[in-house]
């Protein structure tokens, strides 16, 4: 993950989609993503946390052609995602 920002999240998502399009394997370190409820100074709002972001990544993996390989969830450990 480039960083905990809209730009960083979606730049990384684009890279994942391009790799996945060619049936490449993907692993994403998401430790930089803020926890649910964390304050966001730029918007004076609160973070939705990791799970909604992982849903977007998982849905993208399902959408992008996997080169005939079985589509798998990005986040095996998060029951909320699947």
Secondary structure, 3 states (H helix, E strand, C coil): CCCCCHHHHHHHHHHHHHHHHCCCCCCCCCCCCCCCCCEECCCCEECCCHHHHHHHHHHHHHHCCCCCCCCCCCCCCCCCCC
